[in-house]
């Protein structure tokens, strides 16, 4: 077994690296989701960034029947200038672009991504990465709407998305109780609807939703579900939803990585855009 100059074995180095990726048990009384990983810079979060670390991957779905499901993508500043024509030619017909995070960040690639997807013919919308530990839900909804998260009934603009998932900067549930998280989400959704007239889509993963909201069932009747699961099947949905509207099924798809399937043909995507 080869030894590093420092005297650490390769196996030891691997274990040390692995330890940085695992939840920290912490001393007695510490929050169960405390984390010793170095937090990334604020603003760098993107949709689904916690899925692999928390839920893993269990295969990929087979090729869809195009009459039943419609391919889409989601992007953020990580992708920079996106090759929209390449995605269009591959069959992608809808897209979501990160607009904002918290009340402190706007996507630096927003214009190229939002306008570029529209220009090639896609139906597109925007999403907000929620940080419930920084400001209230209503304040973040206002920031989102004021910075790209609005909606217009033009047949090409999808309703905004509340991306509510694992906290990349600290405690998984952002330091909130389950009841407190439900209240924060409700405040965001109510303000978004008051500002735009639309019910926002909720993007989440079943495991996070169960842990951090207590598997709250109160939003399924009004807010479309965009579920994250990197597997051959979508699996169990969060409580309150009998079906999903969108499914993020991989972070390693062609051209941009994050690929999704809309649960319906292109006419259903247009219907969601039109409200």
C-alpha positions, 0 to 999 in steps of 0.5 A, spaced: 500 500 500 503 506 497 504 511 502 503 519 501 509 523 504 505 525 509 505 518 512 497 518 510 495 512 506 491 512 500 485 508 504 486 513 510 486 519 505 479 516 502 476 515 508 478 523 510 475 525 504 469 521 505 468 524 512 467 531 509 461 529 505 457 525 510 453 528 515 456 530 522 453 527 528 456 532 532 456 533 540 450 532 544 444 537 543 447 539 536 442 539 530 441 532 527 442 535 520 448 539 522 454 539 516 461 539 517 462 541 509 465 547 507 459 551 505 459 554 497 458 561 496 451 564 497 448 565 490 451 558 487 445 554 489 441 550 483 435 546 482 437 539 484 444 540 487 442 536 493 439 530 490 445 525 488 448 527 495 442 525 499 437 520 495 443 518 490 441 515 483 438 508 481 438 508 474 435 512 468 428 512 465 427 509 459 425 513 452 419 516 453 413 516 448 413 523 445 405 523 445 405 522 453 411 526 456 415 532 453 422 533 454 425 539 458 431 542 462 433 547 467 439 551 467 442 556 472 449 561 472 453 554 472 451 553 465 453 560 462 451 561 455 446 555 453 446 552 446 439 552 445 439 550 438 442 544 440 437 542 445 431 544 441 434 540 435 435 534 440 427 534 442 427 539 448 421 543 448 421 547 455 426 550 460 426 553 466 431 558 468 434 560 475 432 567 476 433 569 483 436 566 490 434 569 497 433 576 496 441 577 495 442 574 488 440 574 481 442 569 475 448 573 472 446 569 465 439 570 466 438 574 459 441 569 455 438 563 458 431 566 458 431 570 452 435 564 448 430 559 450 424 563 447 428 565 441 428 558 439 421 556 440 421 553 447 416 555 452 420 557 458 419 560 465 423 561 471 425 559 478 427 561 485 432 558 490 429 558 496 433 560 503 428 560 508 433 562 513 435 568 510 428 572 509 421 571 510 417 567 504 413 573 502 419 577 501 423 572 497 416 572 493 417 579 492 424 579 490 423 573 485 417 577 481 421 583 481 427 580 478 425 575 472 419 571 476 413 574 473 408 571 469 404 573 462 399 570 459 402 569 452 402 562 451 410 561 452 411 563 459 410 558 465 408 560 472 414 561 477 417 555 481 419 555 488 425 551 488 425 548 496 430 543 497 436 541 501 440 547 504 447 547 501 449 552 506 448 549 512 442 545 516 438 541 511 431 544 514 434 551 514 433 551 522 426 551 521 421 546 525 416 542 520 410 547 522 415 553 521 417 551 514 410 550 512 408 557 514 414 559 510 412 556 504 405 558 504 407 565 505 411 565 499 406 562 495 400 566 497 405 572 495 407 570 489 399 568 487 397 575 489 403 578 485 402 574 479 395 571 479 398 564 478 399 558 483 407 557 483 410 550 481 413 547 487 420 543 486 422 538 491 424 531 493 420 527 497 425 525 502 426 532 503 419 534 503 418 529 508 423 531 513 422 538 513 415 539 512 412 533 516 410 530 509 405 536 509 399 535 504 396 542 504 399 544 497 397 539 492 390 541 490 393 548 488 400 548 486 403 543 481 409 538 483 415 538 480 419 532 483 426 530 483 428 523 483 434 520 479 431 513 478 428 509 473 421 511 476 419 517 479 417 513 486 413 515 491 410 523 491 410 527 497 403 527 500 397 531 497 399 530 490 396 524 486 401 525 480 407 530 478 407 535 473 414 535 472 420 530 473 427 532 474 430 525 472 437 526 471 443 531 472 447 528 467 443 529 461 446 532 454 448 539 453 446 542 460 445 536 465 439 537 468 433 534 464 426 533 466 420 530 463 413 534 463 407 529 464 403 530 458 404 532 451 406 539 448 399 541 449 399 540 456 405 544 457 402 550 453 396 549 458 400 550 464 403 556 461 396 559 459 393 558 466 
